Amino acid sequence: MKKPSQSLIDRAAQILKAIARFGHFSKLAIVTFIVCGAAVAAGAAKAKAAKSSPQRAEPTQAAETTASTATLPRAISHGDRESPMIALTFDDAPHPEYVPRLLALFRAENVKVTFFLVGEQLKLFPNVARAIQADGHEVGNHSMTHRILTRAAASVVRDEIVGMQELMQQQLGTTPTLYRPAGGAISNEVRRLCEREHLSIILWDVDTNDWRDGSTQDSIVRTVLDDATSGSIVLFHATHLRTVEAAAELVPILRARKLELVTVSQLLEERARREETRRLSPAKGASPANGRRVAPAESAASASDDLTTRAFQTPILPTP
C-alpha cells in the first residue's frame, strides 16, 4: 500500500515531464510544482508526527478505570478522634515465647487487644493461637507467609489472604473480619479480594518500630506516649522481649491518660456509632478528647484513611 503522500509525488513527476516536453517553464507549471511540493512536505511531516506520538487512552476508558477503583474499600488507620479509646495490635503471632507473656500481662490488667496471625506461625503453634482466643482477644489475618503483595499476581494474593482465612477457620473455628497487609503494602487486587472476603484492611497511625535493631523498651514507650492519641491504632510485634516489657509499662500510663484499651473491632464500632450520630446531628468541629497532638503518620492522612501508597517494613521473626 502506497504512503498517503505518494500520489502527490506521482502528480508532480507527471507535471515535470509535461514541462520538459514543451521545452520551457510556464508560470502555471512553476506554481503548480511549488504547491505540490509543499503538499508533499506537509503530508510527510504529518505522517511522521502521527507515528512518533503515543496513542492516548479514550476518556471514557480512563473514567471507567477510575470509577472501578474508587469504590474499592479503603485501609483504616485509626478510630474516632473524639473517642478516648486506643487499640493495641500485635503482628506476627503466634510466637511461642512472647505471646504467652503478653497474655499473662493482659490477663492481670484485664485488657483486650488484637493479634494478627501469620499462617506459617499458626501451623507451628496452634495452641498458642487458641490461648489468645481463650483469653478473649481478637485475632486477625496477617497472610500466610508475610509476603509483600504490592505487585503480586491475583493467584498469589488469593493464596496469601484466602488461604489464611481457610487455615484460621480450620485451626481456630473462626473466619477473621480484619486483614493487616504485610509491610502495610496494599494493591488494588488486595483491595478487591478483601471486599469479596468482607475483610476490613487495618493499618495503624502509631508505629513503634519495635522490630528494628537498636529498638529498646524505652524507645517503644516514648514513641507511643509521644504519638498516640484518641482513636489510635498502635503497631507492635509479638516477637521481642522488649515489646512485652514496653507493653507492661504502657498499660497503666495509657489508662492514667483516660484512654480505654480496646480491640480494633471495638474501636471501629465506636467510630461508626459516632459517625452516625454526627450524620443525624451535625456537631461543630471538635478536637481529640484527650487533647494530645495527632501522630505524625496521621497528619499526612487526616482527610482519608486510604494509605495504599505507604509501605512499612515489618519482617517476621525467623521461625524457631
Sequence and secondary structure as in RCSB ss.txt:
>XXXX:A:sequence
MKKPSQSLIDRAAQILKAIARFGHFSKLAIVTFIVCGAAVAAGAAKAKAAKSSPQRAEPTQAAETTASTATLPRA
ISHGDRESPMIALTFDDAPHPEYVPRLLALFRAENVKVTFFLVGEQLKLFPNVARAIQADGHEVGNHSMTHRILT
RAAASVVRDEIVGMQELMQQQLGTTPTLYRPAGGAISNEVRRLCEREHLSIILWDVDTNDWRDGSTQDSIVRTVL
DDATSGSIVLFHATHLRTVEAAAELVPILRARKLELVTVSQLLEERARREETRRLSPAKGASPANGRRVAPAESA
ASASDDLTTRAFQTPILPTP
>XXXX:A:secstr
   TTHHHHHHHHHHHHHHHHHTS  HHHHHHHHHHHHHHHHHHHHHHHHHHS     HHHHHHHHHHHHTS   
B B  TTS EEEEEEEEE  TTHHHHHHHHHHHHT   EEEE HHHHHH HHHHHHHHHTT EEEE  SS    T
T  HHHHHHHHHHHHHHHHHHHS   SEE  GGG   HHHHHHHHHTT EEB  SEE  TTSTT  HHHHHHHHH
HH  TTBEEEEETT HHHHHHHHHHHHHHHHTT EEE HHHHHHHHHHHHHHHHHS       TT     HHHHT
TTT    TT           
